[in-house]
């Protein structure tokens, strides 16, 4: 894989040096800088003081850095996968998953040998919420599940860990946008965070199918969640249904380079035309790309290039419905909701794994 042809050739050293100054994540995993004055090599996103231009040399691989005699930076740790978090983060997530009704306090973290402020900052950075907020959201999700099953508001309140009725109702309305009583007997969607090497994703599913899979820092995510609730007539609580466990396992294999296909059942709630485009996106072989015009031709509507582009942009199940494999007719990268740097990363990841691309991308 190390010798695989790069999908995107690295730019000149002046461009890479500017990317180093900007801590640009676009080259994460594809470009490294060796610092001649210190003898170390770093990611371009390293937070260390930036070297002078004349002290830098750039490489396209870790192998090249090591062969040139540079040692790994202890600050940005380029030998570790991007996005990998402290081991205790995963431990806390596993405890939340195994006991979602537990009420957590800062003293609990201290007893585990953790500094509450460190935990708070780390979870806020990775997931957009603190650990204690995440724990409360999970408890609230338990309460919402009980309400959807027809149980009383007081039972849901107790399950969510609220001592007061008024506090539960206020928190519920902030999360669901409606009073607890409105959810009784209604279908519930569940959401949970998934960790990947290129950032945290949010997955939303019901008991049968996956409805949404997006990068958590996507600017349009809040709007997408609101539209999903309106379209489905359901509220979203934090927790897990089986499709979330399945897509998490499949994403783990995908990022580990073990498989490029996905079998998680998808909702694909859209018009017939949009669904046709999405199926065409899933049929683009991993490690290759396709233009909007080519997609339009493949579905038998060569004049519907703009409509294909709109359908591509409407995709809410990233990676699985492979909108990242669509590029401009001139070969240039085009817009991607998760950020162009992630699009570049995904395409290069798949290109390096081309021997696996004989699998069906859709798993069918």
Protein Blocks (a to p, Z undefined) as FASTA:
>chain_A
ZZpccfbdcddfklmmmmmmnopaklgojaccddfknopacdfkbcbdcddfklgccdfb
fklmmmnopacdfklopmbcehiacfklmmmmmmmmmmmmbccdfklmmmnopafklmmm
mmmmmnopafklmmmmmmmmmmmmmmmnopafklmmmmnopabfklmmmmmmmmnopafk
lmgopacddddddddfkbccdddddfkbcfbdcdfklmklmmmmmmmmmmnopacdeddd
fklmmmmmmmmmmmnopaccdfbdcfkiacfklmmmmmmmmmpcghiacdfklmmmmnop
aklmmmmmmmmmmpcbghklmmklpccfkopacddfkbpklmmmmmmmmmmmmmmmmpcf
klZZ
